[in-house]
Amino acid sequence: MTRYLTRPGFILRFVVFAALLAFLLVPDRFAGLLAPLTSNGAPAIYNQGSLIDLTLSHLFTVALSTFAAAVVAVGLAIFVTRPAGAEFLALSRAVVNIGQTFPPVAVLALSVPAMGFGEAPTRTALFLYGLLPIFENTLTGLSTLPPAVVETASAMGMTGRQRLLKVELPLALPLIVEGIRLSAVIGLATATIGSTVAAKGLGEVIIAGLLSNNLAFIVQGGVITGILAVLISDGFQLVARRATRRRGAPVAAQPVDPNAA
């Protein structure tokens, strides 16, 4: 049994989640812990907005961008692994690499004149940044299937669509989930820069701390983001491992490093 499924690991994550939830709901109760990080009577808890609202806005932005990236990247990977789309593999790789080529800050700067300030530029940047890991993992999952399994499905009279939905995608699911996990975790951290273009999120807390030289704000914004990243990452890994066991694929399947593409 992996460390993600052991009882101590589960208890630890539950305690961390409960502590995070308590901090978001009643942050003033934790002011004493953060007070040593302030100076000149500055507030220890972010007081320019609701932490729970900012956290939910942050998560919604990441979830929406990751979902859009998953739909496009998985669809593109399916297309280039079909005979009709094989010749577009190089072009597809070039397209999904755009998000990794341009820093998110640059995408924000280019998007603001066309989209204005707010969530739209941030979602665009996260969408582009999240395409590559999902595409590469899906491509690997679909292109490395055991030939005997695919041949057996064809021998059973399955159409190409049936083989894709009932055999190929289920077998590739662990790697697809792993790609989505990478995209979501990257997006969760990257979304903090969205506050530079007036997008609501946890970056607002960090930036407020930088502008006011308040270390307590910086720490709470960073810690909330970090804990969310760890919990979400663990959640996706648990889903991927359960999918692996359900389909009988090797549990040791490793995620694809998008930077190696």
C-alpha positions as CSV (number, residue, x, y, z in Angstrom):
1,M,0.0,0.0,0.0
2,T,1.4,3.4,-1.0
3,R,2.1,6.2,1.3
4,Y,-0.9,8.1,0.0
5,L,-3.3,5.4,1.2
6,T,-1.8,4.6,4.6
7,R,-3.8,5.6,7.7
8,P,-1.1,7.9,9.1
9,G,-0.8,9.7,5.8
10,F,-4.6,10.1,5.5
11,I,-4.9,11.4,9.1
12,L,-2.1,13.9,8.5
13,R,-3.7,15.2,5.4
14,F,-7.1,15.4,7.1
15,V,-5.6,17.4,10.0
16,V,-3.8,19.8,7.6
17,F,-7.1,20.3,5.6
18,A,-9.1,20.9,8.8
19,A,-6.5,23.4,10.0
20,L,-6.6,25.2,6.7
21,L,-10.4,25.3,6.7
22,A,-10.4,26.7,10.3
23,F,-7.9,29.4,9.3
24,L,-10.0,30.4,6.3
25,L,-13.2,30.5,8.3
26,V,-12.0,32.2,11.5
27,P,-8.6,33.7,10.6
28,D,-8.6,36.1,13.6
29,R,-8.2,33.1,15.9
30,F,-4.7,32.6,14.4
31,A,-3.6,36.2,14.7
32,G,-1.3,35.4,17.6
33,L,0.7,32.9,15.6
34,L,1.4,35.5,12.8
35,A,1.8,38.6,15.0
36,P,5.6,38.1,15.5
37,L,6.0,38.5,11.7
38,T,4.5,42.0,11.8
39,S,6.0,45.4,12.8
40,N,4.8,48.8,13.7
41,G,1.3,47.6,14.7
42,A,0.5,46.2,11.3
43,P,-2.4,43.7,11.1
44,A,-1.3,40.0,11.3
45,I,-4.3,38.8,9.3
46,Y,-5.1,40.0,5.8
47,N,-7.9,42.6,6.3
48,Q,-8.5,43.9,2.8
49,G,-10.9,41.1,1.8
50,S,-12.2,37.7,2.8
51,L,-9.6,35.0,2.8
52,I,-12.2,32.3,2.1
53,D,-13.6,34.3,-0.9
54,L,-10.1,34.9,-2.3
55,T,-9.3,31.2,-1.9
56,L,-12.5,30.1,-3.7
57,S,-11.9,32.6,-6.5
58,H,-8.3,31.3,-6.8
59,L,-9.5,27.7,-7.0
60,F,-12.3,28.4,-9.4
61,T,-9.8,30.2,-11.8
62,V,-7.4,27.3,-11.7
63,A,-10.2,24.7,-12.1
64,L,-11.7,26.4,-15.1
65,S,-8.4,26.9,-16.8
66,T,-7.3,23.3,-16.1
67,F,-10.6,21.9,-17.3
68,A,-10.3,23.9,-20.6
69,A,-6.7,22.8,-21.0
70,A,-7.6,19.2,-20.4
71,V,-10.4,19.2,-23.0
72,V,-8.2,20.7,-25.7
73,A,-5.0,18.8,-24.9
74,V,-6.7,15.4,-24.6
75,G,-8.7,16.0,-27.7
76,L,-5.6,17.0,-29.6
77,A,-3.7,14.0,-28.4
78,I,-6.5,11.7,-29.5
79,F,-6.5,13.4,-32.9
80,V,-2.8,13.0,-33.6
81,T,-2.8,9.3,-32.5
82,R,-5.4,8.5,-35.1
83,P,-4.2,7.7,-38.7
84,A,-5.9,10.8,-40.1
85,G,-4.1,13.1,-37.6
86,A,-0.6,11.5,-37.3
87,E,1.0,14.0,-39.7
88,F,-0.1,16.9,-37.4
89,L,1.9,15.6,-34.4
90,A,4.8,18.1,-34.8
91,L,2.5,21.0,-35.3
92,S,0.5,20.0,-32.3
93,R,3.6,19.8,-30.2
94,A,4.6,23.3,-31.3
95,V,1.1,24.7,-30.4
96,V,1.0,23.2,-26.9
97,N,4.6,24.4,-26.3
98,I,3.5,28.0,-26.7
99,G,2.4,28.2,-23.1
100,Q,5.8,27.0,-21.9
101,T,7.7,29.3,-24.3
102,F,6.1,32.5,-23.1
103,P,6.2,33.2,-19.4
104,P,2.8,33.7,-17.8
105,V,3.7,37.4,-17.1
106,A,4.2,38.0,-20.8
107,V,0.9,36.3,-21.6
108,L,-0.8,38.6,-19.1
109,A,0.8,41.7,-20.6
110,L,-0.3,40.7,-24.1
111,S,-3.8,39.7,-23.0
112,V,-4.7,42.8,-21.0
113,P,-5.0,45.2,-24.0
114,A,-7.4,42.8,-25.7
115,M,-9.3,41.4,-22.6
116,G,-9.0,44.1,-20.0
117,F,-8.1,43.6,-16.4
118,G,-9.5,40.8,-14.3
119,E,-9.8,37.0,-14.5
120,A,-9.8,36.6,-18.3
121,P,-6.0,37.3,-18.9
122,T,-5.1,35.0,-15.9
123,R,-7.3,32.2,-17.2
124,T,-5.8,32.5,-20.7
125,A,-2.2,32.3,-19.3
126,L,-3.1,29.3,-17.1
127,F,-4.8,27.6,-20.0
128,L,-1.8,28.0,-22.3
129,Y,0.6,27.0,-19.5
130,G,-1.4,23.8,-18.7
131,L,-1.6,22.4,-22.2
132,L,1.8,20.7,-22.4
133,P,1.8,18.3,-19.5
134,I,-1.7,17.1,-20.3
135,F,-1.0,16.7,-24.0
136,E,2.3,14.8,-23.5
137,N,1.0,12.5,-20.9
138,T,-2.1,11.7,-22.9
139,L,0.0,11.2,-26.0
140,T,2.3,8.8,-24.1
141,G,-0.7,6.9,-22.7
142,L,-2.4,6.4,-26.0
143,S,0.8,5.6,-28.0
144,T,2.3,3.0,-25.7
145,L,-0.7,0.7,-25.3
146,P,0.1,-3.0,-25.5
147,P,-0.3,-4.0,-29.2
148,A,-2.0,-7.3,-28.1
149,V,-4.7,-5.4,-26.3
150,V,-5.5,-3.2,-29.3
151,E,-5.4,-6.1,-31.7
152,T,-7.8,-8.1,-29.4
153,A,-10.2,-5.3,-29.3
154,S,-10.2,-5.0,-33.1
155,A,-10.6,-8.8,-33.4
156,M,-13.7,-8.6,-31.2
157,G,-15.3,-6.4,-33.9
158,M,-15.0,-3.0,-32.1
159,T,-15.1,0.1,-34.2
160,G,-12.4,2.7,-33.8
161,R,-14.7,4.8,-31.6
162,Q,-15.5,1.8,-29.4
163,R,-11.9,0.9,-29.1
164,L,-11.0,4.4,-28.1
165,L,-13.7,4.8,-25.5
166,K,-13.7,1.3,-24.0
167,V,-10.0,0.3,-24.3
168,E,-7.5,3.0,-25.1
169,L,-8.8,5.9,-22.9
170,P,-9.4,3.7,-19.9
171,L,-5.9,2.2,-20.1
172,A,-4.3,5.6,-20.6
173,L,-6.4,7.2,-17.8
174,P,-3.7,7.0,-15.1
175,L,-1.3,9.0,-17.2
176,I,-4.0,11.4,-18.3
177,V,-4.9,12.1,-14.7
178,E,-1.2,12.6,-13.9
179,G,-0.9,15.2,-16.6
180,I,-4.0,17.0,-15.3
181,R,-2.4,16.9,-11.8
182,L,0.8,18.5,-13.1
183,S,-1.3,21.2,-14.9
184,A,-3.4,21.9,-11.8
185,V,-0.5,22.2,-9.5
186,I,1.4,24.5,-11.9
187,G,-1.7,26.6,-12.3
188,L,-2.3,26.9,-8.6
189,A,1.1,28.4,-8.0
190,T,1.1,30.5,-11.3
191,A,-2.4,31.9,-10.6
192,T,-0.9,34.1,-7.8
193,I,0.5,36.5,-10.5
194,G,-3.0,37.1,-11.7
195,S,-3.5,39.7,-9.0
196,T,-1.1,42.0,-10.9
197,V,-3.9,42.4,-13.4
198,A,-6.7,42.7,-10.8
199,A,-7.7,39.1,-10.8
200,K,-9.1,38.0,-7.4
201,G,-7.0,35.3,-5.8
202,L,-4.4,34.5,-3.1
203,G,-1.8,36.5,-5.0
204,E,-3.7,39.6,-3.7
205,V,-2.6,38.7,-0.2
206,I,1.0,38.2,-1.2
207,I,1.2,41.4,-3.2
208,A,-0.4,43.4,-0.3
209,G,2.3,42.0,2.0
210,L,5.0,43.0,-0.4
211,L,3.7,46.5,-0.8
212,S,3.2,47.0,2.9
213,N,6.4,45.1,3.9
214,N,4.1,42.8,6.0
215,L,5.7,39.4,6.2
216,A,2.6,37.9,7.9
217,F,0.5,38.6,4.7
218,I,3.2,37.1,2.5
219,V,3.4,33.9,4.7
220,Q,-0.3,33.3,4.9
221,G,-0.8,33.8,1.2
222,G,2.1,31.5,0.4
223,V,1.2,28.9,3.0
224,I,-2.5,28.6,1.9
225,T,-1.4,28.2,-1.8
226,G,1.2,25.6,-0.8
227,I,-1.1,23.5,1.3
228,L,-3.8,23.6,-1.5
229,A,-1.2,22.5,-4.0
230,V,-0.1,19.5,-1.8
231,L,-3.7,18.4,-1.1
232,I,-4.8,18.7,-4.7
233,S,-1.7,16.9,-5.9
234,D,-2.3,14.1,-3.4
235,G,-5.9,13.9,-4.5
236,F,-5.0,13.5,-8.2
237,Q,-2.4,10.9,-7.4
238,L,-4.9,8.9,-5.4
239,V,-7.3,8.9,-8.4
240,A,-4.5,7.9,-10.8
241,R,-3.4,5.0,-8.6
242,R,-6.9,3.7,-8.2
243,A,-7.5,4.0,-12.0
244,T,-4.2,2.1,-12.5
245,R,-5.3,-0.8,-10.2
246,R,-8.8,-0.9,-11.7
247,R,-7.4,-1.3,-15.2
248,G,-4.6,-3.7,-14.2
249,A,-1.9,-1.4,-15.6
250,P,1.5,-1.3,-13.9
251,V,1.4,0.8,-10.8
252,A,4.9,2.1,-11.3
253,A,3.9,4.0,-14.5
254,Q,5.8,7.3,-14.3
255,P,4.5,10.8,-15.3
256,V,6.0,12.4,-18.4
257,D,8.3,15.3,-17.8
258,P,6.9,18.1,-20.1
259,N,10.3,19.7,-20.3
260,A,11.6,16.7,-22.1
261,A,9.3,17.2,-25.0
